[in-house]
């Protein structure tokens, strides 16, 4: 199991840096100091390795999502922490990796969609309800509709036809879509609190 994890971790580092298509099994073997023959003992092909990489990534993402919720004092802090983390993560990822994952590795991409429609959706609905209860989000929003919209906005970032990576910085696209979503649901109480967190992080305020 240790060897398999080492292969997935090494491959993931290369995927993040260079994208998926530009990384060969030979590249992965060199990166981790292992023979290609050994890699094929654990993974039948590159597609299987990409799927394993996605499995690990989604498990870590779900774990971090739960941990952020547990350590946050309120839903606004949780959203802000998630945004900071997403910005840091996206700034380190070659955007072609996401587009290539969607286009060339449908099984791995479907795994992302399953997580999105499962735990991600349930967690977001729970957060929206909590935000309403605490007075940070408008009381008249439909949490089912808004949760669906937010998750579709996340997927929209990865649509190269809508936001070609040659024309758009996908970190900035994510930030703009996030703030667009926030404008539609936040109360003045929530906005003031969000701006406090942004000020602590030396970010520009969201204004109306």
HUTAZI-V146644 format. One record per run of one state. SS is the DSSP state (~ for helix, > for strand, _ for the rest). FROM is the first residue (numbers start at 1). TO is the last residue. Records with the same first field share a line. If there is no record, write none. Layout:
SS=FROM-TO, FROM-TO
This chain:
_=1-1, 19-24, 33-35, 43-45, 72-74, 93-94, 105-105, 134-136, 138-142, 158-169, 187-187, 201-208
~=2-18, 25-32, 36-42, 46-71, 75-92, 95-104, 106-133, 143-157, 170-185, 188-200
>=137-137, 186-186
